């Protein structure tokens, strides 16, 4: 009988999260066992980082909020922060549609981490200073979230994303912002 080879994956948590996002994007059934198979580790190894599926989903959603937040921070430092924030948000939402869905629906799941609500609030509040009021910011956020949803459901063409965002920003500036 050949000896059992032990394999230590030095970067397992981020690898599992990357595989989880891939499975989510593919529309497959997300399971810790499947992630272990994809990562080439024992089926028990993912449980060291994610004791159950909800913890994995929360971690994946939090990682999505972290990545989105980093991109939005860069956008807010640009010459036209409203335009850049909107374009960045819609682009992220369309390039990572399944992840964004998890990010915003995951915070409502039974047993979900309260950190998800905090992360979602941080995303919304990141642009709050650009607007006259919290209400104006909410309407604007809803506009771009809705625009992304329409692109993701193929009601609008992704090729028109930049033009649609620019048009929406122009409309908002005329009526809601500043």
Residue pairs with C-beta under 8 A, 6 or more apart in sequence:
7 40
7 41
9 15
9 39
9 40
9 41
9 45
12 39
12 41
12 45
12 46
12 48
12 49
13 49
13 59
15 39
16 35
16 39
16 46
16 49
16 50
16 56
17 59
17 60
17 63
19 35
19 38
19 39
20 30
20 35
20 56
20 60
21 60
21 64
21 96
21 98
21 99
22 38
23 29
23 30
23 34
23 35
23 38
24 30
24 60
24 98
24 99
24 102
25 96
25 97
25 98
25 99
27 98
28 34
30 53
30 56
30 57
31 53
32 43
32 46
32 47
32 50
32 52
32 53
32 56
33 43
35 46
35 56
36 42
36 43
36 44
36 45
36 46
37 43
39 45
39 46
46 56
49 59
50 56
50 59
54 109
54 111
54 112
55 113
57 102
57 106
57 109
57 112
58 106
58 112
58 113
58 115
58 116
60 99
60 102
61 99
61 102
61 103
61 106
61 107
61 116
61 119
62 113
62 115
62 116
62 119
64 96
64 99
64 100
64 102
64 103
65 103
65 116
65 119
65 120
65 122
65 123
66 119
67 92
68 89
68 92
68 100
68 103
68 123
69 119
69 122
69 123
69 126
71 88
71 92
72 85
72 88
72 89
72 123
72 126
72 127
73 126
74 84
74 88
75 81
75 84
75 85
75 87
75 88
76 84
76 85
76 126
76 127
76 130
78 84
81 127
81 130
82 127
82 130
82 169
82 172
82 173
82 177
83 165
83 166
83 169
85 126
85 127
85 130
86 140
86 144
86 165
86 168
86 169
87 161
87 162
87 165
89 144
89 145
89 148
90 144
90 147
90 148
90 151
90 161
90 164
90 165
91 161
92 100
93 100
93 144
93 145
93 148
93 149
93 151
93 152
94 148
94 151
94 152
94 158
94 161
97 148
97 152
100 148
103 116
103 119
103 120
104 120
106 112
106 116
107 116
107 117
107 119
107 120
124 137
124 138
124 141
127 137
127 140
127 141
128 134
128 137
130 137
130 177
131 137
131 140
131 176
131 177
131 178
132 176
132 177
132 178
136 176
136 177
139 176
140 172
140 176
140 177
143 168
143 172
144 165
144 168
147 156
147 164
147 165
147 168
150 156
151 157
151 158
151 161
151 164
156 164
